[in-house]
Amino acid sequence: MTEEPLLSVRGLKKHYTVSRGGFLSRETSRVRAVDGVSFDIGRGEALGLVGESGCGKSTTASSILRLTEPTAGEVIFNGGGRGGAVRNDDGTHPNDVTQFDRAELKAFRRDAQLIFQDPTSSFDPRMSVGGSIAELPLVHGMTDRERRRAIVEDLLERVGLSAADYDRYPHEFSGGEKQRLALARALVLNPDLLVADEPVSALDVSVQADILALIDDLRSEFGLSVLFISHDISVVRELCDRTAVMYLGEIVEVGPTESVFESPGHPYTEALRSAVPTPDPRSKGDHIELTGSVPSPSDPPSGCRFHTRCHRVVQPDHVDVDQAVWRRLLDFRDRVVTGEIDPAALRERLQAGAVAGDQPGGWSETGSSDRGAPEERVDDATRVRETYDLPETLSDPEADRTLRAAIDALLAGEDDRAAGILDGAFTTPCAEIHPELSTHGPLHRAACIRHRAEYEGFGDG
Ligand SMILES: Nc1ncnc2c1ncn2[C@@H]1O[C@H](COP(=O)(O)OP(=O)(O)OP(=O)(O)O)[C@@H](O)[C@H]1O
């Protein structure tokens, strides 16, 4: 039988309700910051949680620790002597943090500690650092002052400071040293779980590696489980046994760190990995440029939430074009459908001898004039294709006819018709199907429809 995990998170959600208009507005929207996240952390294991800014990493951490109230889901914590509990008759779990009362929460917060990006704010500038750290055991009932001091002095040494630092004040320490102090304080109650939220991202690059190495040492020394949160996938690779990748409130891939890096099962992970600079000059530099911006978590895309930016987005049965061209066709479709391409402005520019450049607001001079004749119109259509990085002719004749009809409609000022043509023909199953995590390798799961038999290997070429 496998050992029960220290922490089991199941279907965790945190939705914020925010007012849309001003202060008095009744109109609200729901920000799905965390939207059904599940994972386990074993005893002594370090799990990395990675993803771009705003994907919900910090909200996941604060919901687990109940610094914010989760909207739904379970957080089962088997630490602090609670191991081996079984579910109640009504299906609830006695170790579910989301249901803990005040006393249970106090005990849980002794066993699960948090360190975050900015250690400065967590120390009272008027108190010696030793005094600050020693407060925690006092709150939890250790009244013997000498003993508290001895424990804190010992910890200061174990985090690479000295016992004599006990009586110094926060402003006397550098950023890296303050993070060491934060670690000492996190460990003073001998917790089972350490949640480290971007613990090195505010530090000088020169000290980041030292702090990471320290966290790693402390983990083995104290037998800690670690939830390590970072936007930087290479930092997670250094430290974590397993890695979970988060996108727009969901976990899209999870598995042993090396397997996630060497054989990513989700295109988003591939893109994150490709953004890491490699010191190897022979490296082919297969950088994957993610198109489009991160959609809002208050209105996430249908189907796979990553499909609006995915370089492997699946083509429908009736389309067969080069994969990079397909991505650009969908981007063009979206610009037309959202009205980002204004036909009047486009025509005006063409008449003035320029067309819209790829960058917003950018225009490239064509140097030609006297537009309007049918043959010139064909020329305009070609320039529109050039502008949006679409080939002069698509390899798929039917798709090419569709694109031509849409561009002609656009040039005739009929943007709604252009949008209808593109929207009807250029569809993707990725916008229809919400993929669940499925097996990608040993203990490795990824949520991408390309792992379904019917789409297997799609976009690999
Ligand atoms: N109190 C709040 N009210 C409304 N929306 C919030 C609140 N806190 C966070 N959010 C939103 O929830 C989403 C997730 O935020 P979160 O801070 O968890 O992401 P993150 O991945 O940790 O990013 P970062 O690394 O930038 O902190 C974001 O869109 C954020 O704007």
The ligand as an ORCA input file, in Angstrom:
! r2SCAN-3c Opt
* xyz 0 1
  N      -8.630     39.686     -3.812
  C      -8.829     39.528     -5.105
  N      -9.938     39.986     -5.707
  C     -10.155     39.811     -7.024
  N      -9.317     39.164     -7.859
  C      -8.187     38.680     -7.317
  C      -7.879     38.834     -5.915
  N      -6.666     38.236     -5.682
  C      -6.249     37.747     -6.867
  N      -7.144     38.016     -7.841
  C      -7.063     37.631     -9.267
  O      -6.962     36.221     -9.299
  C      -6.085     35.806    -10.340
  C      -5.004     34.923     -9.752
  O      -4.138     35.723     -8.933
  P      -2.885     35.098     -8.140
  O      -2.212     36.207     -7.401
  O      -3.331     33.922     -7.377
  O      -1.969     34.617     -9.347
  P      -0.427     34.242     -9.326
  O      -0.265     33.138    -10.314
  O       0.028     33.967     -7.939
  O       0.249     35.548     -9.893
  P       1.411     36.434     -9.260
  O       2.640     35.599     -9.369
  O       1.429     37.650    -10.137
  O       0.981     36.705     -7.848
  C      -5.555     37.097    -10.978
  O      -6.349     37.371    -12.116
  C      -5.783     38.130     -9.917
  O      -5.979     39.400    -10.508
*
